[in-house]
Amino acid sequence: MQLASMENVYKKWKEKLGFFVIYQIEPHPEQGIFKNIQQPKNLQERISLARKLKNETKMQIPLLIDEVPRKVSKLYGGAPNMIYIIDPQGKVIYHNRWTDAKEVDEFLGKIFNR
């Protein structure tokens, strides 16, 4: 996920809709900001890694943690970097298997006429 870019989208639109990141797996556990980690084998390990993500990146977007095994993320397609926008009636109005902050910002701009 483009965390810094999504943080900007979150700050811009958080008064208009709810944002959440669902922490499920480390998609590339040997790359990026977290090196030499193992995929969590239980919920406590997943919570620990989620806290590390939140603390080390100073992430402001609220973080939810999926179960082990990944029940919620699998219901929505199972990809590690998906995004869904769901309207107040519970209808999915936007979905992408890969989060693109610029595309999300443009979509929200169209919805909110900005």
Secondary structure, DSSP 8 states (H G I E B T S, - for coil): --HHHHHHHHHHHTTTS---EEE---SSTTSTT--S----SSHHHHHHHHHHHHHHHT--S-EEE--SS-HHHHHTT--TT-EEEE-TTS-EEEEESS--HHHHHHHHHHHTT-
